[in-house]
Amino acid sequence: MSSKPLTTAEAADYIGVAPRTLDNWRVKSTKLGRLVGPRWVKSGRNVRYRAAELDRWLKSREIGDDVIPPPTYSHSPPDRAKTATTGWRGRRVSTSRT
């Protein structure tokens, strides 16, 4: 037997965000065509969340040392002397002040 579905306010409290955040995630999910926040169930105008789905979503958001590898750099750091005299598009920038 499943537990009672949670309202947006109850689900927001459950995962520690504002109810408006869940609303925004639903809108973004619809606009982007991909899921941004936890899955929801809609029946008419009512939006509900399952506690098991909220737990699964929270678990998918966990980050630990074993998940994020240390950064690797495939290029050398930028030459600071060069970037000081060139703009972001590589054009020469005047260094004299007038």
C-alpha positions in Angstrom: 0.0 0.0 0.0 1.4 3.4 -1.0 1.4 6.5 1.2 -0.8 9.5 0.6 0.5 11.7 -2.2 2.0 15.1 -1.0 0.8 18.5 -2.0 3.3 21.0 -3.4 3.7 22.7 0.0 4.2 19.3 1.7 6.7 18.1 -0.9 8.6 21.4 -0.7 8.9 21.0 3.0 9.9 17.4 2.6 12.9 18.2 0.3 13.7 21.6 1.9 12.8 24.0 -0.9 10.2 26.7 -1.3 6.9 25.7 -2.9 7.5 28.2 -5.6 10.7 26.4 -6.5 8.7 23.3 -7.3 6.3 25.3 -9.4 9.3 26.8 -11.3 10.8 23.4 -11.9 7.5 22.1 -13.3 7.3 25.1 -15.7 10.9 24.6 -16.8 10.4 20.9 -17.3 7.4 21.6 -19.6 9.2 24.3 -21.5 12.5 22.4 -21.9 10.9 19.0 -22.6 13.1 17.4 -20.0 12.6 16.8 -16.2 14.2 19.5 -14.1 12.9 18.6 -10.6 11.3 15.6 -9.1 8.4 13.8 -11.0 4.9 14.8 -10.2 1.4 13.5 -10.7 -1.3 15.8 -12.1 -5.0 15.1 -11.8 -7.1 17.9 -13.1 -5.7 21.0 -11.5 -4.2 19.1 -8.5 -0.4 18.5 -8.5 0.9 15.8 -6.1 4.2 14.2 -5.4 5.0 10.7 -4.2 7.3 10.5 -1.2 9.2 7.5 -2.8 9.8 9.7 -5.9 11.1 12.6 -3.8 13.5 10.2 -2.0 14.7 8.8 -5.4 15.2 12.4 -6.7 17.1 13.4 -3.6 19.3 10.3 -3.9 20.1 11.2 -7.5 21.2 14.6 -6.4 23.8 13.3 -3.9 27.3 14.3 -4.5 30.3 12.8 -2.8 34.1 12.4 -3.3 33.6 9.1 -5.3 31.2 10.9 -7.7 33.2 13.9 -8.8 36.7 13.1 -10.2 39.4 15.7 -9.6 39.7 18.2 -12.5 42.1 17.4 -15.3 43.4 20.0 -17.6 44.1 19.2 -21.3 45.7 22.6 -21.8 48.2 24.8 -20.1 47.0 27.7 -18.0 46.6 31.0 -20.0 49.6 33.2 -20.5 48.9 36.1 -18.1 51.2 38.5 -19.9 49.3 37.9 -23.1 45.8 38.2 -21.7 46.7 41.4 -19.9 47.2 43.2 -23.2 44.6 41.5 -25.4 40.8 41.6 -25.1 38.6 38.6 -24.8 38.5 38.2 -28.5 42.3 38.3 -28.8 42.4 41.9 -30.1 45.1 44.2 -28.8 44.0 46.5 -26.0 45.6 49.8 -25.3 47.4 49.6 -21.9 48.2 53.3 -21.8 45.9 55.5 -19.7 45.0 58.9 -21.1 
